[in-house]
Amino acid sequence: MGKRVLIAEDEPNIVESLRFILERCGYDVSAVTDGKDVIDRARSQLPDVIVLDVMLPGRNGFEVLKSLKNDAGFESTPVLMLTAKGQEQDRATAESLGVDAFITKPFSNRDVLECIDRLAADRGDAGA
């Protein structure tokens, strides 16, 4: 089984696009569309990488990121923030909360795949 990626994104077209390119490259992909569901899904599936949108219903991505990085079970799980909110303040907020990578929408599939490959490889090197 490939490395696990959890996508937290409420736009179905983006979820399907990411799922297609990641599964084609051997990743095991699951998705949630509500910020309230991210932590529970992460606990049940133990992803190697989490792709997180900022603007989610229920809980926004910044709140989810803060919870993940303050949870001993996920503090070392790499998080890629993939968002339309690409202002410098949004990036600074994400970095202050411990995000591992930040890509703004619209994005190139290649950039996202390369980033996830790097984060998953780094995770593997850490022996997790």
MOPAC internal coordinates of N, CA, C and O (Angstrom, degrees):
PM7 1SCF
backbone

  N    0.0000 0     0.00 0     0.00 0    0    0    0
  C    1.4551 1     0.00 0     0.00 0    1    0    0
  C    1.5232 1   108.69 1     0.00 0    2    1    0
  O    1.2310 1   120.63 1   -38.30 1    3    2    1
  N    1.3366 1   116.41 1   141.70 1    3    2    1
  C    1.4513 1   121.61 1  -179.11 1    5    3    2
  C    1.5148 1   112.16 1   -76.84 1    6    5    3
  O    1.2310 1   121.67 1    -4.90 1    7    6    5
  N    1.3030 1   114.41 1   175.10 1    7    6    5
  C    1.4605 1   120.23 1   176.24 1    9    7    6
  C    1.5160 1   108.93 1   -63.69 1   10    9    7
  O    1.2310 1   121.16 1   -33.22 1   11   10    9
  N    1.3192 1   115.38 1   146.78 1   11   10    9
  C    1.4660 1   121.65 1  -176.50 1   13   11   10
  C    1.5166 1   111.59 1   -93.62 1   14   13   11
  O    1.2310 1   121.06 1   -46.99 1   15   14   13
  N    1.3342 1   115.58 1   133.01 1   15   14   13
  C    1.4619 1   122.63 1   176.44 1   17   15   14
  C    1.5177 1   108.03 1  -122.61 1   18   17   15
  O    1.2310 1   120.68 1   -51.91 1   19   18   17
  N    1.3197 1   116.30 1   128.09 1   19   18   17
  C    1.4642 1   122.28 1   174.24 1   21   19   18
  C    1.5256 1   107.71 1  -104.96 1   22   21   19
  O    1.2310 1   120.80 1   -56.52 1   23   22   21
  N    1.3243 1   116.08 1   123.48 1   23   22   21
  C    1.4591 1   122.10 1   178.60 1   25   23   22
  C    1.5215 1   108.29 1  -104.83 1   26   25   23
  O    1.2310 1   120.58 1   -55.57 1   27   26   25
  N    1.3356 1   116.50 1   124.43 1   27   26   25
  C    1.4640 1   122.07 1   174.78 1   29   27   26
  C    1.5235 1   106.39 1  -110.90 1   30   29   27
  O    1.2310 1   121.05 1   -80.90 1   31   30   29
  N    1.3181 1   115.60 1    99.10 1   31   30   29
  C    1.4721 1   122.23 1  -172.53 1   33   31   30
  C    1.5202 1   107.90 1  -153.93 1   34   33   31
  O    1.2310 1   120.56 1   -46.25 1   35   34   33
  N    1.3536 1   116.53 1   133.75 1   35   34   33
  C    1.4626 1   119.04 1  -177.26 1   37   35   34
  C    1.5246 1   113.67 1   -97.80 1   38   37   35
  O    1.2310 1   119.68 1  -179.63 1   39   38   37
  N    1.3139 1   118.22 1     0.37 1   39   38   37
  C    1.4626 1   121.69 1   178.57 1   41   39   38
  C    1.5359 1   108.67 1   -97.07 1   42   41   39
  O    1.2310 1   119.83 1   -70.99 1   43   42   41
  N    1.3416 1   117.93 1   109.01 1   43   42   41
  C    1.4745 1   120.74 1  -174.52 1   45   43   42
  C    1.5264 1   114.13 1   -56.13 1   46   45   43
  O    1.2310 1   119.44 1   142.57 1   47   46   45
  N    1.3309 1   118.67 1   -37.43 1   47   46   45
  C    1.4678 1   120.12 1  -179.33 1   49   47   46
  C    1.5219 1   111.63 1   -64.24 1   50   49   47
  O    1.2310 1   120.39 1   142.48 1   51   50   49
  N    1.3194 1   116.85 1   -37.52 1   51   50   49
  C    1.4713 1   120.03 1   178.63 1   53   51   50
  C    1.5242 1   109.89 1   -69.85 1   54   53   51
  O    1.2310 1   120.15 1   137.67 1   55   54   53
  N    1.3284 1   117.32 1   -42.33 1   55   54   53
  C    1.4665 1   120.58 1   178.29 1   57   55   54
  C    1.5265 1   109.84 1   -58.30 1   58   57   55
  O    1.2310 1   120.22 1   132.41 1   59   58   57
  N    1.3294 1   117.18 1   -47.59 1   59   58   57
  C    1.4682 1   120.02 1  -177.69 1   61   59   58
  C    1.5204 1   112.09 1   -66.66 1   62   61   59
  O    1.2310 1   120.24 1   141.72 1   63   62   61
  N    1.3167 1   117.14 1   -38.28 1   63   62   61
  C    1.4595 1   121.02 1   177.74 1   65   63   62
  C    1.5291 1   110.60 1   -62.89 1   66   65   63
  O    1.2310 1   120.76 1   131.70 1   67   66   65
  N    1.3279 1   116.15 1   -48.30 1   67   66   65
  C    1.4670 1   119.92 1   179.51 1   69   67   66
  C    1.5219 1   111.16 1   -65.24 1   70   69   67
  O    1.2310 1   120.71 1   137.66 1   71   70   69
  N    1.3133 1   116.25 1   -42.34 1   71   70   69
  C    1.4718 1   119.64 1   179.27 1   73   71   70
  C    1.5315 1   110.28 1   -58.48 1   74   73   71
  O    1.2310 1   120.49 1   135.25 1   75   74   73
  N    1.3352 1   116.67 1   -44.75 1   75   74   73
  C    1.4585 1   121.25 1  -178.89 1   77   75   74
  C    1.5235 1   111.55 1   -60.20 1   78   77   75
  O    1.2310 1   120.17 1   128.22 1   79   78   77
  N    1.3341 1   117.27 1   -51.78 1   79   78   77
  C    1.4690 1   118.35 1  -176.11 1   81   79   78
  C    1.5254 1   111.88 1   -69.50 1   82   81   79
  O    1.2310 1   119.93 1   145.34 1   83   82   81
  N    1.3223 1   117.74 1   -34.66 1   83   82   81
  C    1.4636 1   119.80 1  -179.02 1   85   83   82
  C    1.5253 1   111.92 1   -73.84 1   86   85   83
  O    1.2310 1   120.27 1   136.72 1   87   86   85
  N    1.3228 1   117.10 1   -43.28 1   87   86   85
  C    1.4673 1   119.14 1   178.59 1   89   87   86
  C    1.5199 1   111.06 1   -64.78 1   90   89   87
  O    1.2310 1   120.40 1   143.99 1   91   90   89
  N    1.3263 1   116.84 1   -36.01 1   91   90   89
  C    1.4644 1   120.80 1   177.46 1   93   91   90
  C    1.5367 1   111.10 1   -61.69 1   94   93   91
  O    1.2310 1   120.95 1   152.77 1   95   94   93
  N    1.3249 1   115.78 1   -27.23 1   95   94   93
  C    1.4688 1   120.60 1   179.58 1   97   95   94
  C    1.5294 1   112.23 1   -97.30 1   98   97   95
  O    1.2310 1   120.42 1  -168.21 1   99   98   97
  N    1.3286 1   116.80 1    11.79 1   99   98   97
  C    1.4573 1   120.55 1   172.25 1  101   99   98
  C    1.5176 1   116.57 1    94.16 1  102  101   99
  O    1.2310 1   119.67 1  -173.64 1  103  102  101
  N    1.3122 1   118.24 1     6.36 1  103  102  101
  C    1.4572 1   120.24 1   178.32 1  105  103  102
  C    1.5260 1   111.07 1   -81.50 1  106  105  103
  O    1.2310 1   120.99 1   -29.46 1  107  106  105
  N    1.3180 1   115.71 1   150.54 1  107  106  105
  C    1.4584 1   123.65 1   172.61 1  109  107  106
  C    1.5326 1   105.71 1   -96.43 1  110  109  107
  O    1.2310 1   120.14 1   -66.76 1  111  110  109
  N    1.3305 1   117.34 1   113.24 1  111  110  109
  C    1.4636 1   122.11 1  -169.26 1  113  111  110
  C    1.5223 1   111.44 1  -112.78 1  114  113  111
  O    1.2310 1   121.11 1   -45.42 1  115  114  113
  N    1.3281 1   115.48 1   134.58 1  115  114  113
  C    1.4639 1   120.78 1   169.31 1  117  115  114
  C    1.5270 1   106.89 1  -131.57 1  118  117  115
  O    1.2310 1   121.07 1   -17.67 1  119  118  117
  N    1.3312 1   115.55 1   162.33 1  119  118  117
  C    1.4613 1   119.14 1  -176.07 1  121  119  118
  C    1.5166 1   110.92 1  -143.65 1  122  121  119
  O    1.2310 1   121.58 1   -31.39 1  123  122  121
  N    1.3316 1   114.59 1   148.61 1  123  122  121
  C    1.4607 1   122.65 1   170.63 1  125  123  122
  C    1.5184 1   106.70 1  -128.24 1  126  125  123
  O    1.2310 1   121.00 1   -27.69 1  127  126  125
  N    1.3324 1   115.70 1   152.31 1  127  126  125
  C    1.4600 1   119.68 1  -177.49 1  129  127  126
  C    1.5235 1   112.92 1  -113.10 1  130  129  127
  O    1.2310 1   120.19 1  -179.01 1  131  130  129
  N    1.3203 1   117.24 1     0.99 1  131  130  129
  C    1.4567 1   121.87 1  -177.37 1  133  131  130
  C    1.5248 1   109.03 1  -129.73 1  134  133  131
  O    1.2310 1   120.68 1   -46.00 1  135  134  133
  N    1.3288 1   116.30 1   134.00 1  135  134  133
  C    1.4560 1   120.68 1  -178.89 1  137  135  134
  C    1.5196 1   113.51 1   -59.70 1  138  137  135
  O    1.2310 1   120.43 1   152.72 1  139  138  137
  N    1.3400 1   116.78 1   -27.28 1  139  138  137
  C    1.4688 1   119.63 1  -179.82 1  141  139  138
  C    1.5278 1   111.51 1   -67.98 1  142  141  139
  O    1.2310 1   119.91 1   158.28 1  143  142  141
  N    1.3284 1   117.78 1   -21.72 1  143  142  141
  C    1.4624 1   121.45 1  -173.81 1  145  143  142
  C    1.5367 1   114.18 1   -92.67 1  146  145  143
  O    1.2310 1   120.07 1   170.13 1  147  146  145
  N    1.3205 1   117.46 1    -9.87 1  147  146  145
  C    1.4736 1   120.37 1  -171.55 1  149  147  146
  C    1.5283 1   111.63 1   -62.82 1  150  149  147
  O    1.2310 1   120.11 1   129.91 1  151  150  149
  N    1.3290 1   117.40 1   -50.09 1  151  150  149
  C    1.4681 1   119.93 1  -175.15 1  153  151  150
  C    1.5288 1   110.90 1   -63.68 1  154  153  151
  O    1.2310 1   120.26 1   134.72 1  155  154  153
  N    1.3439 1   117.11 1   -45.28 1  155  154  153
  C    1.4672 1   119.66 1  -179.93 1  157  155  154
  C    1.5236 1   111.34 1   -61.38 1  158  157  155
  O    1.2310 1   120.21 1   136.94 1  159  158  157
  N    1.3333 1   117.21 1   -43.06 1  159  158  157
  C    1.4623 1   120.11 1   179.77 1  161  159  158
  C    1.5290 1   109.85 1   -66.21 1  162  161  159
  O    1.2310 1   120.39 1   140.00 1  163  162  161
  N    1.3249 1   116.86 1   -40.00 1  163  162  161
  C    1.4658 1   119.88 1   178.78 1  165  163  162
  C    1.5271 1   110.49 1   -62.72 1  166  165  163
  O    1.2310 1   120.28 1   139.97 1  167  166  165
  N    1.3168 1   117.07 1   -40.03 1  167  166  165
  C    1.4737 1   120.29 1   178.72 1  169  167  166
  C    1.5224 1   111.34 1   -64.12 1  170  169  167
  O    1.2310 1   120.25 1   142.73 1  171  170  169
  N    1.3268 1   117.12 1   -37.27 1  171  170  169
  C    1.4647 1   119.16 1  -176.92 1  173  171  170
  C    1.5279 1   112.35 1   -81.02 1  174  173  171
  O    1.2310 1   119.89 1   153.74 1  175  174  173
  N    1.3349 1   117.82 1   -26.26 1  175  174  173
  C    1.4607 1   119.30 1  -174.50 1  177  175  174
  C    1.5254 1   114.85 1  -112.83 1  178  177  175
  O    1.2310 1   119.76 1   167.47 1  179  178  177
  N    1.3168 1   118.06 1   -12.53 1  179  178  177
  C    1.4640 1   122.55 1   178.36 1  181  179  178
  C    1.5310 1   112.36 1    46.67 1  182  181  179
  O    1.2310 1   120.31 1  -114.70 1  183  182  181
  N    1.3346 1   117.01 1    65.30 1  183  182  181
  C    1.4688 1   119.69 1  -177.12 1  185  183  182
  C    1.5230 1   112.36 1   -67.73 1  186  185  183
  O    1.2310 1   121.17 1   -25.87 1  187  186  185
  N    1.3315 1   115.36 1   154.13 1  187  186  185
  C    1.4611 1   121.73 1   174.52 1  189  187  186
  C    1.5212 1   110.80 1   -82.76 1  190  189  187
  O    1.2310 1   120.43 1   152.44 1  191  190  189
  N    1.3375 1   116.77 1   -27.56 1  191  190  189
  C    1.4638 1   123.10 1   178.66 1  193  191  190
  C    1.5309 1   107.65 1  -144.82 1  194  193  191
  O    1.2310 1   120.71 1   -38.57 1  195  194  193
  N    1.3291 1   116.24 1   141.43 1  195  194  193
  C    1.4645 1   121.54 1   174.99 1  197  195  194
  C    1.5229 1   108.34 1  -116.15 1  198  197  195
  O    1.2310 1   120.57 1   -51.53 1  199  198  197
  N    1.3373 1   116.51 1   128.47 1  199  198  197
  C    1.4611 1   123.22 1   174.83 1  201  199  198
  C    1.5237 1   105.91 1  -103.31 1  202  201  199
  O    1.2310 1   120.59 1   -58.81 1  203  202  201
  N    1.3288 1   116.47 1   121.19 1  203  202  201
  C    1.4605 1   121.33 1  -168.13 1  205  203  202
  C    1.5190 1   111.27 1  -127.14 1  206  205  203
  O    1.2310 1   120.68 1   -55.93 1  207  206  205
  N    1.3270 1   116.31 1   124.07 1  207  206  205
  C    1.4602 1   122.21 1   172.89 1  209  207  206
  C    1.5266 1   107.77 1   -83.18 1  210  209  207
  O    1.2310 1   120.06 1   -27.04 1  211  210  209
  N    1.3384 1   117.49 1   152.96 1  211  210  209
  C    1.4653 1   120.21 1   176.16 1  213  211  210
  C    1.5176 1   110.49 1   -79.75 1  214  213  211
  O    1.2310 1   120.73 1   132.40 1  215  214  213
  N    1.3325 1   116.21 1   -47.60 1  215  214  213
  C    1.4588 1   119.80 1  -173.74 1  217  215  214
  C    1.5269 1   110.05 1   -90.58 1  218  217  215
  O    1.2310 1   121.72 1   -88.51 1  219  218  217
  N    1.3302 1   114.32 1    91.49 1  219  218  217
  C    1.4604 1   122.30 1   178.94 1  221  219  218
  C    1.5198 1   108.93 1  -121.83 1  222  221  219
  O    1.2310 1   120.07 1   -32.98 1  223  222  221
  N    1.3346 1   117.48 1   147.02 1  223  222  221
  C    1.4630 1   118.56 1   172.38 1  225  223  222
  C    1.5339 1   109.93 1   -70.06 1  226  225  223
  O    1.2310 1   120.36 1   -22.16 1  227  226  225
  N    1.3074 1   116.91 1   157.84 1  227  226  225
  C    1.4660 1   121.01 1   176.83 1  229  227  226
  C    1.5134 1   112.35 1    88.00 1  230  229  227
  O    1.2310 1   120.48 1   109.92 1  231  230  229
  N    1.3075 1   116.69 1   -70.08 1  231  230  229
  C    1.4689 1   124.00 1   175.97 1  233  231  230
  C    1.5169 1   106.87 1  -140.07 1  234  233  231
  O    1.2310 1   120.33 1   -44.61 1  235  234  233
  N    1.3256 1   116.97 1   135.39 1  235  234  233
  C    1.4620 1   117.68 1   179.93 1  237  235  234
  C    1.5276 1   110.27 1   -76.77 1  238  237  235
  O    1.2310 1   121.65 1   -15.29 1  239  238  237
  N    1.3242 1   114.44 1   164.71 1  239  238  237
  C    1.4608 1   120.43 1  -175.70 1  241  239  238
  C    1.5131 1   114.23 1   -60.90 1  242  241  239
  O    1.2310 1   119.77 1   147.52 1  243  242  241
  N    1.3239 1   118.05 1   -32.48 1  243  242  241
  C    1.4661 1   120.33 1   178.00 1  245  243  242
  C    1.5322 1   110.18 1   -65.02 1  246  245  243
  O    1.2310 1   120.29 1   137.63 1  247  246  245
  N    1.3338 1   117.05 1   -42.37 1  247  246  245
  C    1.4725 1   120.75 1   177.92 1  249  247  246
  C    1.5199 1   110.63 1   -64.08 1  250  249  247
  O    1.2310 1   120.78 1   137.58 1  251  250  249
  N    1.3281 1   116.11 1   -42.42 1  251  250  249
  C    1.4680 1   120.37 1   179.19 1  253  251  250
  C    1.5233 1   110.21 1   -64.00 1  254  253  251
  O    1.2310 1   120.17 1   135.09 1  255  254  253
  N    1.3355 1   117.29 1   -44.91 1  255  254  253
  C    1.4666 1   121.80 1   179.73 1  257  255  254
  C    1.5258 1   110.68 1   -59.11 1  258  257  255
  O    1.2310 1   120.68 1   134.93 1  259  258  257
  N    1.3258 1   116.30 1   -45.07 1  259  258  257
  C    1.4666 1   120.08 1   179.31 1  261  259  258
  C    1.5218 1   110.51 1   -60.19 1  262  261  259
  O    1.2310 1   120.26 1   135.59 1  263  262  261
  N    1.3299 1   117.12 1   -44.41 1  263  262  261
  C    1.4681 1   120.67 1   178.99 1  265  263  262
  C    1.5232 1   111.35 1   -62.82 1  266  265  263
  O    1.2310 1   120.51 1   136.39 1  267  266  265
  N    1.3345 1   116.63 1   -43.61 1  267  266  265
  C    1.4666 1   120.25 1  -179.90 1  269  267  266
  C    1.5243 1   111.53 1   -61.38 1  270  269  267
  O    1.2310 1   120.60 1   132.57 1  271  270  269
  N    1.3243 1   116.45 1   -47.43 1  271  270  269
  C    1.4634 1   120.25 1  -175.02 1  273  271  270
  C    1.5272 1   112.52 1   -73.96 1  274  273  271
  O    1.2310 1   120.21 1   163.89 1  275  274  273
  N    1.3420 1   117.20 1   -16.11 1  275  274  273
  C    1.4695 1   121.01 1   176.02 1  277  275  274
  C    1.5205 1   112.42 1   -96.80 1  278  277  275
  O    1.2310 1   120.17 1  -177.77 1  279  278  277
  N    1.3379 1   117.28 1     2.23 1  279  278  277
  C    1.4623 1   123.03 1  -179.71 1  281  279  278
  C    1.5275 1   107.87 1  -101.97 1  282  281  279
  O    1.2310 1   120.28 1   -59.62 1  283  282  281
  N    1.3068 1   117.07 1   120.38 1  283  282  281
  C    1.4733 1   120.69 1  -176.46 1  285  283  282
  C    1.5199 1   112.30 1   -55.71 1  286  285  283
  O    1.2310 1   119.91 1   152.20 1  287  286  285
  N    1.3218 1   117.78 1   -27.80 1  287  286  285
  C    1.4537 1   120.84 1  -179.59 1  289  287  286
  C    1.5256 1   113.51 1   -73.91 1  290  289  287
  O    1.2310 1   120.52 1   160.73 1  291  290  289
  N    1.3320 1   116.61 1   -19.27 1  291  290  289
  C    1.4672 1   119.74 1  -174.29 1  293  291  290
  C    1.5210 1   114.44 1  -128.55 1  294  293  291
  O    1.2310 1   119.90 1  -178.81 1  295  294  293
  N    1.3178 1   117.79 1     1.19 1  295  294  293
  C    1.4630 1   118.93 1  -175.02 1  297  295  294
  C    1.5301 1   112.30 1   -59.15 1  298  297  295
  O    1.2310 1   120.28 1   153.04 1  299  298  297
  N    1.3335 1   117.06 1   -26.96 1  299  298  297
  C    1.4651 1   119.15 1   179.75 1  301  299  298
  C    1.5293 1   113.06 1  -100.33 1  302  301  299
  O    1.2310 1   119.96 1  -179.17 1  303  302  301
  N    1.3378 1   117.67 1     0.83 1  303  302  301
  C    1.4694 1   120.36 1   177.32 1  305  303  302
  C    1.5192 1   109.16 1   -74.79 1  306  305  303
  O    1.2310 1   119.81 1   -57.83 1  307  306  305
  N    1.3298 1   117.97 1   122.17 1  307  306  305
  C    1.4665 1   119.74 1  -178.40 1  309  307  306
  C    1.5255 1   112.16 1   -66.12 1  310  309  307
  O    1.2310 1   121.40 1   -41.25 1  311  310  309
  N    1.3314 1   114.93 1   138.75 1  311  310  309
  C    1.4595 1   121.69 1   179.41 1  313  311  310
  C    1.5227 1   109.19 1  -123.11 1  314  313  311
  O    1.2310 1   121.45 1   -54.59 1  315  314  313
  N    1.3319 1   114.84 1   125.41 1  315  314  313
  C    1.4672 1   122.67 1   172.65 1  317  315  314
  C    1.5140 1   107.10 1  -102.29 1  318  317  315
  O    1.2310 1   120.53 1   -62.06 1  319  318  317
  N    1.3319 1   116.60 1   117.94 1  319  318  317
  C    1.4542 1   120.20 1   175.30 1  321  319  318
  C    1.5112 1   107.35 1   -89.48 1  322  321  319
  O    1.2310 1   121.07 1   -57.41 1  323  322  321
  N    1.3296 1   115.55 1   122.59 1  323  322  321
  C    1.4605 1   123.35 1  -177.10 1  325  323  322
  C    1.5184 1   106.18 1  -121.24 1  326  325  323
  O    1.2310 1   120.33 1   -73.88 1  327  326  325
  N    1.3403 1   116.97 1   106.12 1  327  326  325
  C    1.4524 1   118.40 1  -168.88 1  329  327  326
  C    1.5173 1   114.27 1  -148.46 1  330  329  327
  O    1.2310 1   121.37 1   -25.33 1  331  330  329
  N    1.3171 1   114.98 1   154.67 1  331  330  329
  C    1.4649 1   121.01 1   172.64 1  333  331  330
  C    1.5262 1   110.32 1   -79.34 1  334  333  331
  O    1.2310 1   120.44 1   165.08 1  335  334  333
  N    1.3282 1   116.77 1   -14.92 1  335  334  333
  C    1.4596 1   121.15 1   179.95 1  337  335  334
  C    1.5308 1   108.60 1   -85.18 1  338  337  335
  O    1.2310 1   121.10 1   -98.30 1  339  338  337
  N    1.3306 1   115.50 1    81.70 1  339  338  337
  C    1.4541 1   119.66 1  -172.43 1  341  339  338
  C    1.5174 1   115.13 1  -103.28 1  342  341  339
  O    1.2310 1   120.05 1  -164.84 1  343  342  341
  N    1.3260 1   117.50 1    15.16 1  343  342  341
  C    1.4580 1   118.88 1   178.58 1  345  343  342
  C    1.5219 1   110.15 1   -65.46 1  346  345  343
  O    1.2310 1   121.12 1   -21.95 1  347  346  345
  N    1.3159 1   115.47 1   158.05 1  347  346  345
  C    1.4627 1   121.51 1  -177.91 1  349  347  346
  C    1.5284 1   110.57 1   -56.32 1  350  349  347
  O    1.2310 1   120.01 1   140.93 1  351  350  349
  N    1.3280 1   117.58 1   -39.07 1  351  350  349
  C    1.4695 1   120.60 1  -179.61 1  353  351  350
  C    1.5272 1   111.33 1   -63.70 1  354  353  351
  O    1.2310 1   120.41 1   141.14 1  355  354  353
  N    1.3271 1   116.81 1   -38.86 1  355  354  353
  C    1.4671 1   120.03 1   178.51 1  357  355  354
  C    1.5225 1   110.59 1   -64.74 1  358  357  355
  O    1.2310 1   120.94 1   137.12 1  359  358  357
  N    1.3214 1   115.80 1   -42.88 1  359  358  357
  C    1.4675 1   120.26 1   178.06 1  361  359  358
  C    1.5313 1   110.26 1   -63.21 1  362  361  359
  O    1.2310 1   120.69 1   136.11 1  363  362  361
  N    1.3282 1   116.29 1   -43.89 1  363  362  361
  C    1.4680 1   120.79 1   179.96 1  365  363  362
  C    1.5306 1   110.94 1   -62.77 1  366  365  363
  O    1.2310 1   120.69 1   138.49 1  367  366  365
  N    1.3311 1   116.30 1   -41.51 1  367  366  365
  C    1.4630 1   120.27 1   177.98 1  369  367  366
  C    1.5241 1   110.16 1   -61.79 1  370  369  367
  O    1.2310 1   120.54 1   132.55 1  371  370  369
  N    1.3215 1   116.56 1   -47.45 1  371  370  369
  C    1.4679 1   120.75 1   179.91 1  373  371  370
  C    1.5307 1   110.66 1   -60.74 1  374  373  371
  O    1.2310 1   120.33 1   136.35 1  375  374  373
  N    1.3229 1   116.98 1   -43.65 1  375  374  373
  C    1.4683 1   120.14 1  -179.66 1  377  375  374
  C    1.5291 1   111.01 1   -64.99 1  378  377  375
  O    1.2310 1   120.50 1   141.02 1  379  378  377
  N    1.3343 1   116.65 1   -38.98 1  379  378  377
  C    1.4705 1   119.39 1   179.89 1  381  379  378
  C    1.5284 1   111.24 1   -65.95 1  382  381  379
  O    1.2310 1   120.30 1   154.93 1  383  382  381
  N    1.3296 1   117.03 1   -25.07 1  383  382  381
  C    1.4680 1   121.59 1   179.06 1  385  383  382
  C    1.5240 1   112.48 1   -90.10 1  386  385  383
  O    1.2310 1   120.08 1   176.29 1  387  386  385
  N    1.3319 1   117.46 1    -3.71 1  387  386  385
  C    1.4544 1   120.44 1   173.74 1  389  387  386
  C    1.5129 1   116.32 1   100.62 1  390  389  387
  O    1.2310 1   119.50 1  -160.60 1  391  390  389
  N    1.3384 1   118.55 1    19.40 1  391  390  389
  C    1.4556 1   120.18 1   178.81 1  393  391  390
  C    1.5357 1   109.48 1   -60.99 1  394  393  391
  O    1.2310 1   120.59 1   -32.31 1  395  394  393
  N    1.3196 1   116.48 1   147.69 1  395  394  393
  C    1.4687 1   120.93 1  -178.97 1  397  395  394
  C    1.5147 1   112.52 1   -93.91 1  398  397  395
  O    1.2310 1   120.28 1   153.67 1  399  398  397
  N    1.3357 1   117.07 1   -26.33 1  399  398  397
  C    1.4614 1   121.38 1   178.76 1  401  399  398
  C    1.5228 1   107.83 1  -156.39 1  402  401  399
  O    1.2310 1   121.13 1   -24.25 1  403  402  401
  N    1.3377 1   115.45 1   155.75 1  403  402  401
  C    1.4685 1   121.20 1  -175.31 1  405  403  402
  C    1.5152 1   107.60 1  -142.44 1  406  405  403
  O    1.2310 1   120.44 1   -59.37 1  407  406  405
  N    1.3397 1   116.76 1   120.63 1  407  406  405
  C    1.4649 1   121.72 1   178.00 1  409  407  406
  C    1.5183 1   107.38 1  -129.66 1  410  409  407
  O    1.2310 1   120.81 1   -45.70 1  411  410  409
  N    1.3370 1   116.06 1   134.30 1  411  410  409
  C    1.4592 1   119.33 1  -179.75 1  413  411  410
  C    1.5232 1   111.14 1   -94.24 1  414  413  411
  O    1.2310 1   121.55 1   -29.61 1  415  414  413
  N    1.3299 1   114.63 1   150.39 1  415  414  413
  C    1.4585 1   122.22 1   173.96 1  417  415  414
  C    1.5244 1   107.74 1   -86.85 1  418  417  415
  O    1.2310 1   118.95 1   -33.22 1  419  418  417
  N    1.3144 1   119.62 1   146.78 1  419  418  417
  C    1.4666 1   124.90 1    -5.21 1  421  419  418
  C    1.5300 1   110.08 1   -69.27 1  422  421  419
  O    1.2310 1   121.03 1   -29.67 1  423  422  421
  N    1.3077 1   115.63 1   150.33 1  423  422  421
  C    1.4573 1   121.43 1  -175.82 1  425  423  422
  C    1.5139 1   109.68 1  -123.58 1  426  425  423
  O    1.2310 1   121.28 1   -18.19 1  427  426  425
  N    1.3250 1   115.16 1   161.81 1  427  426  425
  C    1.4640 1   118.59 1   173.63 1  429  427  426
  C    1.5285 1   107.72 1   -94.95 1  430  429  427
  O    1.2310 1   120.59 1   -41.53 1  431  430  429
  N    1.3175 1   116.47 1   138.47 1  431  430  429
  C    1.4625 1   120.69 1   178.41 1  433  431  430
  C    1.5200 1   110.86 1   -56.23 1  434  433  431
  O    1.2310 1   120.44 1   141.49 1  435  434  433
  N    1.3065 1   116.76 1   -38.51 1  435  434  433
  C    1.4637 1   120.70 1  -179.34 1  437  435  434
  C    1.5237 1   111.14 1   -62.03 1  438  437  435
  O    1.2310 1   120.40 1   135.22 1  439  438  437
  N    1.3478 1   116.85 1   -44.78 1  439  438  437
  C    1.4722 1   119.97 1   179.88 1  441  439  438
  C    1.5240 1   111.20 1   -61.50 1  442  441  439
  O    1.2310 1   120.80 1   136.32 1  443  442  441
  N    1.3298 1   116.08 1   -43.68 1  443  442  441
  C    1.4620 1   119.66 1  -179.46 1  445  443  442
  C    1.5303 1   110.35 1   -65.82 1  446  445  443
  O    1.2310 1   120.08 1   134.81 1  447  446  445
  N    1.3111 1   117.45 1   -45.19 1  447  446  445
  C    1.4603 1   120.94 1  -179.75 1  449  447  446
  C    1.5317 1   110.80 1   -62.21 1  450  449  447
  O    1.2310 1   120.17 1   134.72 1  451  450  449
  N    1.3274 1   117.27 1   -45.28 1  451  450  449
  C    1.4677 1   120.34 1   179.02 1  453  451  450
  C    1.5199 1   110.95 1   -61.01 1  454  453  451
  O    1.2310 1   120.29 1   139.46 1  455  454  453
  N    1.3240 1   117.05 1   -40.54 1  455  454  453
  C    1.4534 1   121.38 1   179.69 1  457  455  454
  C    1.5348 1   110.55 1   -65.36 1  458  457  455
  O    1.2310 1   120.26 1   133.72 1  459  458  457
  N    1.3229 1   117.11 1   -46.28 1  459  458  457
  C    1.4643 1   120.36 1   179.71 1  461  459  458
  C    1.5279 1   110.44 1   -65.17 1  462  461  459
  O    1.2310 1   120.04 1   139.75 1  463  462  461
  N    1.3229 1   117.52 1   -40.25 1  463  462  461
  C    1.4746 1   120.63 1   175.96 1  465  463  462
  C    1.5340 1   110.30 1   -57.31 1  466  465  463
  O    1.2310 1   120.62 1   135.14 1  467  466  465
  N    1.3248 1   116.43 1   -44.86 1  467  466  465
  C    1.4647 1   120.82 1  -178.88 1  469  467  466
  C    1.5277 1   110.98 1   -66.05 1  470  469  467
  O    1.2310 1   120.20 1   134.45 1  471  470  469
  N    1.3310 1   117.23 1   -45.55 1  471  470  469
  C    1.4665 1   120.71 1  -179.48 1  473  471  470
  C    1.5268 1   110.62 1   -64.54 1  474  473  471
  O    1.2310 1   119.86 1   138.68 1  475  474  473
  N    1.3299 1   117.88 1   -41.32 1  475  474  473
  C    1.4646 1   121.15 1   179.58 1  477  475  474
  C    1.5235 1   110.65 1   -66.79 1  478  477  475
  O    1.2310 1   120.38 1   141.53 1  479  478  477
  N    1.3384 1   116.87 1   -38.47 1  479  478  477
  C    1.4654 1   119.98 1   178.86 1  481  479  478
  C    1.5205 1   110.44 1   -67.37 1  482  481  479
  O    1.2310 1   120.53 1   138.17 1  483  482  481
  N    1.3334 1   116.59 1   -41.83 1  483  482  481
  C    1.4688 1   120.22 1   178.13 1  485  483  482
  C    1.5283 1   110.07 1   -61.31 1  486  485  483
  O    1.2310 1   120.78 1   140.74 1  487  486  485
  N    1.3191 1   116.11 1   -39.26 1  487  486  485
  C    1.4673 1   121.71 1   179.15 1  489  487  486
  C    1.5229 1   109.26 1   -63.47 1  490  489  487
  O    1.2310 1   120.54 1   137.61 1  491  490  489
  N    1.3248 1   116.58 1   -42.39 1  491  490  489
  C    1.4708 1   120.12 1   178.79 1  493  491  490
  C    1.5125 1   111.81 1   -65.12 1  494  493  491
  O    1.2310 1   120.71 1   142.31 1  495  494  493
  N    1.3400 1   116.26 1   -37.69 1  495  494  493
  C    1.4674 1   120.20 1   179.37 1  497  495  494
  C    1.5173 1   111.58 1   -66.24 1  498  497  495
  O    1.2310 1   120.68 1   153.29 1  499  498  497
  N    1.3386 1   116.31 1   -26.71 1  499  498  497
  C    1.4615 1   120.00 1  -179.42 1  501  499  498
  C    1.5201 1   111.72 1   -78.96 1  502  501  499
  O    1.2310 1   120.66 1   176.02 1  503  502  501
  N    1.3292 1   116.35 1    -3.98 1  503  502  501
  C    1.4526 1   120.56 1   176.66 1  505  503  502
  C    1.5232 1   113.22 1    78.27 1  506  505  503
  O    1.2310 1   120.55 1  -162.60 1  507  506  505
  N    1.3215 1   116.56 1    17.40 1  507  506  505
  C    1.4631 1   119.19 1  -178.49 1  509  507  506
  C    1.5102 1   110.85 1   -81.82 1  510  509  507
  O    1.2310 1   120.10 1   180.00 1  511  510  509

